[in-house]
Amino acid sequence: MKKPKIIPRGKQILIQPDGESGRESEYGIITPESVAQETKAIGTVIAVGPEVKDVKKGSRVIYGAFAGEQISFKDSTKEVDYVLLFDEDVLAFIED
């Protein structure tokens, strides 16, 4: 099966979020991301639309946890989560 390629349009960017889709407590209770109280998220830019000027593919960014659209694709081995959002939703860059 060929891996799907997502190409953002306009000022959209595609981000692969860091971490798991939920969190597990010390007692084994998993809290879905939708219930988490965090308001910021961190991820890596996978692709950028043609109108995006200051965000580059491969950049590590901080963005609003509730910004954009959540997308899940089933790869040949696992399900991969992405976030598709506008470049204005990027709050900061992370430099190593």
Secondary structure, DSSP 8 states (H G I E B T S, - for coil): ---------TTEEEEEESS-SEEE-TTS-EEEGGG----EEEEEEEEE-TT--S--TT-EEEEETT-SEEEEEE-SSSEEEEEEEEGGGEEEEE--
